[in-house]
């Protein structure tokens, strides 16, 4: 049991590993979201995980609410998945040829995702969204596509526009957003085919689609905006977006890399009743193993069939046998009775308790989201509806201070406000209570 009366501030071994790592790795990490810029003065080096708990290099124990950025839908070292991996590895991890494992994983995905007539597996969510756009362009014979401010669809060059927060003065008018690349090394011409628009605004998307709709191969969107924490779609927004894309012949790509298999067996498209043209998945699909997937009708995905004019998609590790075994077993576990009721119940209890803590401490903060995914915003607003709200009204520095206080009290979470709290099947009501108690202590003197 975590003893919050004795906050843990000793991370000597983590700091030693971080100093050592910087001799061999850029910034000492393999993704900037893990580095010292986020976890000042340095990241926590985790060494072991079991269920909803993790232990760092110094032996400190935490309840994990980051869950590998949402990938660990079953928590750490789920016994069934450990057994699956052990048995599969003993017979050979990967053959780079056809296997029954990839067939079984695809069958299970098709069974739960309403729009999935056929599937193609990739290695990451980023690869899946790259492929989805290539398919949309081949199918429509158009080149332009629309992306929304604040949405992140992987690190593919054309997607890296306005995906990270900026000061409000840099954003430009809603009617004509400033184009803010998220990376150096991308030619400006890469964005010539990108139409940029604010999200969650029906009037804005109707205006943009009237102007550009007939030129668009696709509109790509997250069903819940997960790159600025957890921003829910306004009532009817996704359905209106579906109508507008159909009217102009553009494909709707629903990026469920974050939300897939989290809110319902079939993802947000099942939860909200949306039928996209192409869906992309990742994270929770692999339950901790790297994987992505593109799903949709044969009429679109058949462009990948071998021919002179095919949509090319190669990959030595596509449909990796070990990953496919895990994905199939993971989807079976998620199909068990009561799984999603528990995910929602534990998450809603945590959300309710956190809201009560902030009220009692008279701190301007909201907890936004529901069930298996949510985020805390330190703000005087009643809700954060889009990218511009996030950039203008959210105190991300106060959030980082708050999370560092939680880390000292045995709650593991990223201090980045643009990510989100994750509930896995391993989390319990007891974990939610510990979180609420830790938050209560962390709020003392915070404001």
N, C-alpha and C positions, 0 to 999 in steps of 0.2 A: 504494500500500500504506500502511495506517495505521501510523504509528510510535508505538507505545505507550511507547517510552523517553522520549518528549517529550510528557507530558500536556498537553492543550490547556485552558488556563484563560482564554484571551482571547475574550470574547464582547461586545466593546465595541459593535459594530453591533447585535447582538441587544438589548442593554440600551437603546440609543438608540431603536430601533424600539418597544420596550415602553413607554418613557416617552412617545413620540409617540402610541402607540395608545390610551393611557389618556385622552387628550383627546377621543377620538371614540367609544370603545367602553367599555362597562361592564367594569371591571377589565382593560381592554385586550384582551379576548378575546371570543369568541362562544360559549364553553362553559367552565364553571368547571374542567373537567378539564384545561384547557390553560394555566391562569393561574398567577400568582405564588404562590398558596397551595400549589400542587403543585410547581412548578419554582422554588423560592426561590433567588435573589432575583427571578428572572424567567424566562419561558420562552425556549427556544432558537427563534429565528426561522429556519425552514428555507426555502431558496430554490430548491433543485433536488434531483431524485432520479433515479437510474438503477439498475435492477436492485435489489440489496439495499442500496445505498448512498445516503446523502443528504448534502447540503452546506448549511451554515448561512450566515447573512448575513456572517459574518466569514471564510468560506472554509474552515472546519473540516469535515473529512470524518468521517462516522460509518457504521458498519453499523447498519441500521435493524431493530430487533427489535420495534418497536411496530406498524409497518405500518398506520398510520392506524386504530388500534384493531381491527385484523383485517380491514379492508376490502380491503387490497391483496394479495389471494391470489396475484397474478402479479408482485408487486413493482412497482417504479416504471417508468413509461414503457415497458411491454412493447412491442416493435416491432409485433407484430400488432395490438394494441389501438390504438396510435398511428395506424396506417394505417386501421383501421376508423373511428376518430373523424374523421380528416381527410377521408376519402371521404364519410362521412355528413354532416358539417358543410357540405361544399361543395354538397350538395343540399337543405339546409334542416334546421335542428336539431330543430324541433318543430312539429307541426301541430294538436295537440289534437283529433285526429279519428282514425278507424281507420287503422292502418298495417300493412303486412306485417311490420314489424320486431317488433311486440308479439306477433304470432302465432308467429313463429319463436322468440322467446325463451321463450314459454309452452310450445311443443312440446318444446324442449330440457329445460326444467325438469321437465315431466311424464315425460320419458324416463328421468330419473335418480332422481327422488324417488318412492319406492314408494307413498306415500299420496296423490299428487297426481293426482286425476282431472281437476280443473279448477283454474285459477289466476286470481287477481286481483292486479294490480300496484299498489303504493302508492309513495310517495316516500321513505319511511324505515321502519326497523324499528319505531319507535314507532307510526307510523300502522297498520302491519300488526297489531300486537297490540291496538290499539284496535278495529280492525275485527273481529278474531277474537272478541273478547268480545261485541261487538254481535251477531254471527252466532250465537254460542252461546246467548245469551239469547233471541233470536228463535226459534231451533230448538227449544229445550227449554221455552219459556214460563216459565222460572225467572229470578230476578234475582240471586241470590247466586252468588259464585264463591270459590274457594279459591286463595290465593297463599301461597308459602313465605317464611319469614324469609330475608332476604339476597338474594333473587332480584330482579333489575331487569328490568322489561319495558317500559321507555320512560317518558317523563315525563307520561303520561296520569294524571289526578288519582287514580282509584281504585287504581292500581298503586303509588302512592308511599307505601307503608307498610312500614317495617322493611327498606328496601332498602340502607341504609348502616350502617356499623358504629357501635356505641355501647359504652360501658363495661358490663361484665357486670351490674353492679348495676341497670342500667336495664331489662334485658331481661325481667324477670319470670319466673315458672315456665314450664317447657316445656309443661305441661298447659294453661296459659292465658297466652300471651305478652303482654307489654305492647305496646300499639299505639303505635308511634312514627312519626308522619308525617315524611316526608322534605322537606317544603316548607311554607313559609308560604303563605297565600292559598287554602288548601283547606278548605272547610267540614267540620266533624267529621262531618256527616251523610253525606258522600260515602263514608265507610268503613262505613256501616251494613250494606251488603251484602257486605262482605269477611270471609271466614273466614281466619284466620291460623294457620299451623301450622309446626312445625319440619320441615326436609327431611332425607332420608336416614335416616329412622327408621321402620321398618315398623310397629312397635307403635304409635307415635304417629299415623301416618296411618290405621291401622285404627280407632283410637279416634275420631279426628276424623270419619272417613267414616261410622262407625256413628251418630254424633250428628247430623251435618249433611248427609250424602250426598244424601238425597232432596230437599233444598232447593237443591242446587247446579246452576247452569247449566253450570259448567265448573270444572276444575282446570287451572291454567296452571303449567308448570314448564320450566325449562331442563333439558336432558338431562344436561349437565355444568354445575355451578354456576360461572358465569364472572364473576359480579359480586363475588366474594370471592377472586379469583385464578383458581384452577383446581381445583375440588373434584369428584372423580369420584363417580358413584353407587355405592353398595355393591352387591355382586353380588345380582341379582334384584330390586333396589328398583324400577326402572322398570317391570318386568313386573308386579310386584304392584300398582303404582299403576294400570297399565292395567286390571288385573282389577277393582280396587275401583271405578273410574269406570264401567266397563261394568255392574257389579252394581247401581249405584244410578241409572243413566241420566244421569249427568253426562258432558259431553264432555271429552276430554283434549286440551288445547291444548299442543303441544310448541313451545316458543319456541326456534327454531334460528337466530335473528338472528345470534348469535355463532358457533355450531357448524356451521351449514349449509355444505355443500360443502368442509368443512375436513378432516374425518377420513375421509370416504369420499364418493364421488360423490353419494350420496343422504343425506349428513349423518349425524348420530348415530342417526337412526331406522333407517338401514340398518346402521350399525355395531353397534348394540345389539339389532336385531331387534324394534323397537317400531312398532306401527301406530297413530298418533294419529288423532283425529277431525279436527283442524285443525292445520296447521303454519304457522309464520311464519318468514320469511327476511329477510335484509338483508345488510349488510356485504359479505362475500365474493362475493355474487351479482353486485354491480355492479363489482367489481374497481377500486374507487376512485370510481365514480359513485354518486350518491345513489339508492337504490332499496330497496323492500321488497316482500314478496309474501305473500299468504295462499293456501294450497293445501289441498285436501281433496276430499271427494266432492260430486257435484252435489246430492245431497239436502240438503246444508247450504249450500253456496255459492249455490245457486239462489234462496235467499231474497233475493239482490240483484237478481233479475230485475224488470224494471219492472212494477209493479202498485200497487194502492192500499195494500197492506200490505207493501211492500218494505222491506228493510234498505237504508237510504240510504248510498251511498258515492260522493261526488263527488271531483274533483281535477283541476284544469287540467293538471297535469304528470304524472298517472298514466300509466304506459306511455310515458314520454318517448322519442321516437324515437331520439335519440342514445344514451340509456342502454340501451334495448332492444337496439340493435346491439352495444353493448359486452357486455351480459349474455350474448347468444347466442354471441358469439365467445369469451368467457371460458369458458362451459360446454363449448364445443368443445375449447378448450385443456386443460381439466381432464380431458377424456375420453381424452386421449392415453395410450398405454401407458406405464407406469412412473411416472406423475405422483405417485400417492399413495405408492408405495413410496419415492420420493425424499423426499417431505415427511416421512414417518415416520422414514426413515433419518437425515436431517440433524438433525431434532429430537431423536431418541433419542441421537445422538452428543453433542449439546450438553448434554442432561440428564445423561448419564453422566459427562461431563467436569466439569460443575459440581459434581455430588455428590462427585467425587473431590477437587476443590479444597477444598470445605468440610471433608472428612475430614482432609486433610493440614494444614489450618490449625487443626484442632480447634475449629471454629465450629459451634455448635448451629444447623443450618439443614437444611431438606429441600427437595428439588426435586420438585414434585408435578405429575402429568400425564403425557402421553406424546405422542410424535410432534409434530404441528404446533402444539400449544399447551401451555404449562406455566407454572408460577409458582414462585418461590422464597419460602419462609417461614422467617424466623428464629425458631425455636421449639425447645424441648426435646422436643416431641411427635414420635411416629413418623409421624403423619399428621394432617391437618386434615380433619374429616369434614363439618362444617356451619358455619353462621353463628355459632353460639355458641362453637365451637372457635376460629374466627377472631378473634372479639371478645376472648376470654379469653387466648389463648395465643400470638398472633402479634405480634412486635415490628415494627410498621409503621414506626417512626421509624428503626430500624437499617436496614431495607430501603431507606428513602429515602436515607440516608447512603451506602449501598452503591451505589445506582444513580447518585448524583451523582458518585461516584468513577469509575464506568464511563463516564459522559459525558465526563469528562476524558481518558479513554483510548480514545475513538473508538467507543463503543457507545451507540447512541441507544435509550433506553427511558424510559417514564414512571416517575417515582418513586412513583406510586400503587400500593400493594401489592394493591389490590382489582382491578386489571386483570391482564393476562397477557402472556407472551412469545409472539410469533407467528413461525412459520416459513412463508415463502412459497416458491413454486416457484423464485424467483430466488436463494434462499439456497443456499450450497454448504458442503461439508465444510470448506473453508478458512475460511469465515465462522464456523463453529462453533469451529474451533481458535483464531481470533483472540478470540472471546468468552471462551473458557476461559482463555487467557493474560491477558486483561484482568481477569477475575475473580480470578485468582491474585494479580495485583498489587494489586487493590482490597482484597483480604482482609488484606493486611499491616497489622497494627495495628488492624484494624477492631473486633475484639472488645473 
